[in-house]
Structure formats: structure tokens, C-alpha cells
């Protein structure tokens, strides 16, 4: 598998394994999944304290414990700030105390002495930037976290936080798939309708590229927000037709085409592969050897736009003619 430089400083596999759902499968299967990922060339593993309420990190810690030497071959990332209180609500906590406690608890569950990267899971409306700055300073100086980043931050929130802290943010993890393209839409030069060219997110990817910050793509097969994979969605007939044709032409699966489309972007976006099936993971990893031309990349992108425009027309309720 090819490698990229995360944030220009951290050598990593161009694909990463997202471990959110690992605790939902038998431990032995989760172990085989992780070892398969390593065999396929993946060395970057993404976690969060909220995944399985910590159970996914505990699984991973047991895997590291059972496989001596594995930790030295891989990069481990976790996140905090998103808290699910079943009796109350979903909320966000970026206080100094919570950030430090979360890192220390993740390290215990993962059975590691440091995290290679650590992200704030969501932007926090109540964030006190001095709190975050102090927490990051403590974690970095103590050797518990090497590099920092964020997840789901828009441009101005990202710029503001960076202006308040000493460590450079090297990652922003955001949703992106060939069927969910809002991350890259502001840079599209081929849309012709004025409404399509409204810059709704402030060009966050452009800002990240200017500052050597890596985008990690979560849910790289999904439509909308938690909308399921596009391959099973009847609302994307044009996209699926193009993907299936290219998959047949290149002798790979539709999933490999979807990942190859992300990898083709010059920003060196790192897809987070969330499958819990080791055979599907092997199949997806073939994307590393797939070449997507400019013409093919734009054909896939415009297929999504065509599906979305078709859906808009289909959902319209024109007034009857008088």
C-alpha cells in the first residue's frame, strides 16, 4: 500500500482502519481484522472514547497485548469531546480536565504509553480555547500525545482554534464519499448553476491544503449523514451505473472504485475504512492499485450531481397548469 505524510510530518498508510464497530463482533474476528489490515499495509488505526463506550479501545488493547511488537509497527489515533449520556442528552466537553482524563483513559484501554494523534471529535459551542491550549500543552510535554487534530470542524472554527494553541493541528476528519461530496464542492469549477456554487463551508479543504493539514474521510461509501451506502441506494442509479462500469473495466469491486476516487484527489485524503469484515477489507485495499484518470474522476463526480438534480426534480410539486 502507498503511504502519505499526515500533516506533512507523519508517515502513514494512505488508508486507515476505523475501529468504531470492532466491539460489535467477536473478539477473535476483530483480532483477525486488525492483523489483516496490517498484512494489507495499513498502519493507521482510528478510535474514539465514545466508540462502544470505550469497548472498541479495550478490544484493540487486548489485540496489542496478544501480539507483542505490533504497537511499534502502527500509528494509533483517538478522539474525545463527544459524550452520550443515555439519561440526558448528547453533548460536547472540551474542558481541560475532560481532555486530559479522556486521553489517559484511552491510553489505559488501548494499553499504550502514548497516542500518535489525538483529535477533538466535534466543534464545541462552549469551548474555552485557553482550556484546550493548556490541555494540549500538558499532553504534548508529557509525551502522551505526539500530534493533534480535530474532526468535523468548519473553516473559521478551525482557524480560530489554531490561533489559540501552540501545537499545529495536522488532521481534520470529515465526511466524504463519492455520493457525499460537500467537502470538495466549493472547489468544483464545472457546476454551472449559481445556486450550486454557493460556498457553504468556507472552503475548508483549501484552507487545510494551504496549512499542510490532512483530511481524513469518514464513511467513504455513505450517502448523506448516516444514510447508508450508495451501492444499496436506489436514489443513485446514475452513479452506480458509472461505478459498476468502471469496476468491471478495471477488474475490481465498486467499493475499490469509490475509495480510488477519494485517493485520486491531490489533497492526499486518507479514507477511514470502517468495515468489520476482513475479506471486504482486503477487497477495498485493492483501491491502492487502481488508477483513476481525470476524465473518470469528473465522470464519477458529475454522476452524483446528476443523481441529486434528478432527485430534486422528482421531489418537486409543480403547480397544475391553468
Secondary structure, DSSP 8 states (H G I E B T S, - for coil): --EEEETTTEEEESEEEE-TTGGGS-HHHHHHHHHHHHHTT--EEE--TTGGGGHHHHHHHHHHHHSTTSGGG-EEEEEE-EEE-TTS-EEE---HHHHHHHHHHHHHHHT-S-EEEEEESS--TT--HHHHHHHHHHHHHTTSEEEEEEES--HHHHHHHHHH-SS-EEEEEEE-BTTB-HHHHTT-S---SGGGG--SS--HHHHHHHTT-EEEEESTTB-TTT--BGGG-GGGHHHHHHHHHHHHHHTS-HHHHHHHHHHTSTT--EEEE----HHHHHHHHGGGG----HHHHHHHHHHHHHHHHHHHHHH-------
